[in-house]
Amino acid sequence: MKTNSIAAVAVAALVAAAGHAQADTIKGKFTSTLSKDVNITSAPRSGTVKTVQFAWQRTDTPGAGIDDTIGNAFTTYCVDLAQNVTANTNFVFNVMTPADYGFNAAQTYLLSVLWADILPQVGTSNDSAAFQLAVWEIVYDSDKALTTGSFKANSPDTPKTIAQGWLNTIAAPGYVAINPLPTLRVLQSDTAQDQLTAISTPIPAPGAGVLALAGMGILAMRRRKQD
């Protein structure tokens, strides 16, 4: 696990080590799209790095110990600046929950909102680079500001500005997700770049359950009146 605290790394490593033996695995290879170079400053890596949207295709077969929650084709973004992956190469990952990987509740919530409300807006290389910058800011920093802290985005200005606007929106007090929050998974490997993805079973956004119960109550009242 790569994070911005040495103590957190030690704790997360112990948790992850315990979870790896029990985690289901996934095997797949990717092609990339929406490529854009950005310049960053961070502990794991600084300088110019390439951002992409990863488009994966599974190459495993169903069986014991094989993950059955992630689709045959799925999208990921990087949560690991310390390692690399290569296109059209098979990789095996442990499928982990964000908590088991070492993300705290605040990180998991913001990544979930980002995936739910912002990923649908990604359509250009600038958008994709901005999305990746926002993910790295949440993973490697805590101030939600791309110009300060342990993770910084230096250039280019367009994706940097887009990413900061998105972070300002989703991290604002009182912000409520527009779309249902996904169930996130982290694909972890000791030898390949770890990835963030989501499975197909969503969880309700805050307030959605209350609205649903209210709707059910209204419906019940109408039925009683009709009876």
C-alpha positions as CSV (number, residue, x, y, z in Angstrom):
1,M,0.0,0.0,0.0
2,K,1.3,3.4,-0.9
3,T,0.2,6.3,1.2
4,N,1.4,9.6,2.7
5,S,2.2,8.3,6.2
6,I,5.0,5.9,7.2
7,A,2.9,4.8,10.2
8,A,-0.1,4.2,8.0
9,V,2.1,2.2,5.6
10,A,3.2,-0.1,8.4
11,V,-0.4,-0.6,9.6
12,A,-1.8,-1.1,6.1
13,A,1.0,-3.5,5.2
14,L,0.0,-5.7,8.2
15,V,-3.7,-5.6,7.2
16,A,-3.0,-6.2,3.6
17,A,-0.6,-9.1,4.3
18,A,-3.4,-10.8,6.3
19,G,-5.9,-10.1,3.6
20,H,-3.9,-11.2,0.6
21,A,-4.1,-14.9,1.5
22,Q,-7.9,-14.7,1.5
23,A,-8.5,-12.3,-1.4
24,D,-9.9,-13.5,-4.6
25,T,-7.8,-12.8,-7.6
26,I,-8.4,-11.4,-11.1
27,K,-6.3,-11.8,-14.2
28,G,-6.4,-9.5,-17.2
29,K,-4.7,-7.3,-19.6
30,F,-5.4,-3.7,-20.7
31,T,-5.3,-1.2,-23.5
32,S,-5.2,2.5,-22.7
33,T,-7.0,5.5,-24.0
34,L,-7.2,9.2,-23.3
35,S,-3.5,9.5,-22.8
36,K,-2.1,12.8,-21.4
37,D,1.3,13.7,-19.8
38,V,1.2,15.6,-16.5
39,N,3.9,16.9,-14.2
40,I,3.6,16.1,-10.6
41,T,5.4,16.2,-7.3
42,S,4.9,13.3,-4.8
43,A,6.9,11.0,-2.6
44,P,6.5,7.9,-4.7
45,R,7.3,9.7,-8.0
46,S,7.9,13.2,-9.3
47,G,8.3,14.6,-12.7
48,T,6.4,13.9,-15.9
49,V,4.1,10.9,-15.8
50,K,1.5,9.6,-18.3
51,T,-2.1,9.4,-17.3
52,V,-4.5,7.1,-19.1
53,Q,-7.9,5.5,-18.7
54,F,-7.2,1.8,-18.4
55,A,-9.6,-0.5,-20.4
56,W,-9.2,-4.0,-19.1
57,Q,-10.3,-7.4,-20.4
58,R,-10.3,-10.4,-18.1
59,T,-8.2,-13.4,-19.2
60,D,-9.0,-15.8,-16.3
61,T,-11.7,-18.4,-16.1
62,P,-14.2,-18.9,-13.3
63,G,-13.2,-21.1,-10.4
64,A,-12.3,-21.3,-6.7
65,G,-10.5,-18.2,-5.6
66,I,-11.3,-16.3,-8.8
67,D,-13.2,-13.0,-8.3
68,D,-16.8,-13.1,-9.7
69,T,-17.8,-9.5,-9.0
70,I,-15.9,-7.6,-11.7
71,G,-17.1,-7.8,-15.2
72,N,-15.2,-9.2,-18.2
73,A,-14.5,-5.7,-19.4
74,F,-13.8,-3.0,-16.8
75,T,-12.2,0.4,-16.3
76,T,-9.6,1.4,-13.8
77,Y,-7.5,4.3,-12.7
78,C,-4.1,4.2,-11.0
79,V,-3.7,4.4,-7.2
80,D,0.0,3.5,-7.2
81,L,2.7,5.8,-8.4
82,A,5.5,3.5,-7.3
83,Q,5.0,0.8,-9.9
84,N,4.1,0.4,-13.6
85,V,2.0,-1.8,-15.8
86,T,2.4,-2.6,-19.5
87,A,-0.3,-2.7,-22.1
88,N,-1.4,-6.1,-23.6
89,T,0.3,-8.0,-20.8
90,N,-1.4,-10.4,-18.4
91,F,-1.4,-9.3,-14.8
92,V,-2.8,-11.1,-11.7
93,F,-4.2,-8.9,-8.9
94,N,-5.7,-9.5,-5.5
95,V,-9.2,-8.0,-5.4
96,M,-9.4,-5.9,-2.1
97,T,-11.9,-3.6,-0.5
98,P,-10.6,0.0,0.0
99,A,-10.5,-0.6,3.7
100,D,-8.4,-3.8,3.4
101,Y,-6.1,-2.0,1.1
102,G,-5.6,0.8,3.6
103,F,-7.8,3.6,2.6
104,N,-9.6,5.4,5.4
105,A,-13.3,6.1,5.4
106,A,-12.9,9.7,4.1
107,Q,-10.7,8.6,1.2
108,T,-13.1,5.8,0.3
109,Y,-16.1,8.1,0.3
110,L,-14.5,10.8,-1.8
111,L,-13.2,8.2,-4.3
112,S,-16.7,6.7,-4.5
113,V,-18.3,10.2,-5.1
114,L,-15.6,10.9,-7.7
115,W,-16.4,7.6,-9.5
116,A,-20.1,8.1,-9.3
117,D,-20.5,11.8,-10.3
118,I,-17.3,12.7,-12.1
119,L,-16.3,9.7,-14.1
120,P,-19.4,10.0,-16.4
121,Q,-18.1,13.4,-17.4
122,V,-14.8,12.1,-18.6
123,G,-14.7,12.2,-22.4
124,T,-11.4,13.8,-23.4
125,S,-7.7,13.3,-22.5
126,N,-7.8,16.5,-20.4
127,D,-10.8,15.2,-18.5
128,S,-9.1,11.8,-17.9
129,A,-5.9,13.4,-16.8
130,A,-7.9,15.6,-14.4
131,F,-9.8,12.6,-13.0
132,Q,-6.4,10.8,-12.4
133,L,-5.0,13.9,-10.7
134,A,-8.0,14.0,-8.4
135,V,-7.6,10.3,-7.6
136,W,-4.0,10.8,-6.7
137,E,-4.8,13.9,-4.6
138,I,-7.3,11.8,-2.5
139,V,-4.9,8.9,-2.2
140,Y,-1.7,10.7,-1.5
141,D,-2.8,13.9,0.2
142,S,-5.5,15.2,2.6
143,D,-5.9,18.9,1.8
144,K,-7.8,18.5,-1.5
145,A,-5.5,21.2,-3.0
146,L,-3.3,20.4,-6.0
147,T,-0.9,23.2,-5.3
148,T,0.0,22.3,-1.7
149,G,0.7,19.3,0.5
150,S,2.3,16.0,-0.2
151,F,0.9,15.7,-3.7
152,K,1.1,18.5,-6.2
153,A,0.0,18.9,-9.8
154,N,2.4,21.2,-11.6
155,S,1.2,21.2,-15.2
156,P,-0.5,21.4,-17.7
157,D,-3.0,24.0,-16.5
158,T,-6.1,22.6,-18.1
159,P,-6.4,19.2,-16.4
160,K,-5.1,20.8,-13.2
161,T,-7.8,23.4,-13.2
162,I,-10.5,20.8,-14.1
163,A,-9.4,18.5,-11.3
164,Q,-9.3,21.2,-8.7
165,G,-12.8,22.3,-9.6
166,W,-14.0,18.7,-9.2
167,L,-12.3,18.3,-5.9
168,N,-13.7,21.6,-4.6
169,T,-17.2,20.4,-5.6
170,I,-17.2,16.9,-4.1
171,A,-15.3,17.9,-0.9
172,A,-17.5,20.8,-0.2
173,P,-19.4,20.6,3.1
174,G,-22.9,19.3,2.5
175,Y,-22.3,18.0,-1.0
176,V,-24.5,15.0,-1.7
177,A,-23.7,12.6,-4.5
178,I,-26.0,12.8,-7.5
179,N,-25.6,9.2,-8.6
180,P,-25.6,6.0,-6.6
181,L,-22.2,5.4,-5.0
182,P,-20.4,2.4,-6.5
183,T,-18.8,-0.4,-4.6
184,L,-15.1,0.2,-5.1
185,R,-12.4,-2.4,-5.3
186,V,-8.6,-2.1,-5.4
187,L,-6.6,-4.4,-7.6
188,Q,-3.4,-5.0,-5.7
189,S,-0.2,-6.5,-6.8
190,D,3.3,-6.6,-5.2
191,T,4.9,-6.4,-8.7
192,A,2.4,-4.3,-10.8
193,Q,0.7,-0.9,-10.4
194,D,-2.3,-1.1,-8.2
195,Q,-5.6,0.0,-9.7
196,L,-9.0,1.4,-8.6
197,T,-12.2,0.0,-10.1
198,A,-15.9,-0.6,-9.2
199,I,-18.1,-3.6,-9.2
200,S,-21.6,-3.6,-10.6
201,T,-23.5,-3.5,-7.2
202,P,-24.0,0.1,-6.2
203,I,-24.7,1.4,-2.7
204,P,-27.3,4.2,-2.2
205,A,-26.0,7.7,-2.0
206,P,-26.5,9.4,1.4
207,G,-30.2,10.3,1.7
208,A,-31.3,7.9,-1.0
209,G,-32.6,5.4,1.5
210,V,-34.6,8.1,3.3
211,L,-36.2,9.2,0.1
212,A,-37.0,5.6,-0.8
213,L,-38.6,5.0,2.6
214,A,-40.6,8.2,2.3
215,G,-41.8,7.2,-1.1
216,M,-42.9,3.8,0.2
217,G,-44.7,5.5,3.1
218,I,-46.6,7.7,0.6
219,L,-47.5,4.7,-1.5
220,A,-48.8,2.9,1.6
221,M,-51.0,5.8,2.6
222,R,-52.5,6.0,-0.9
223,R,-53.3,2.3,-0.8
224,R,-54.9,2.6,2.6
225,K,-57.1,5.4,1.4
226,Q,-58.1,3.4,-1.7
227,D,-59.0,0.5,0.5
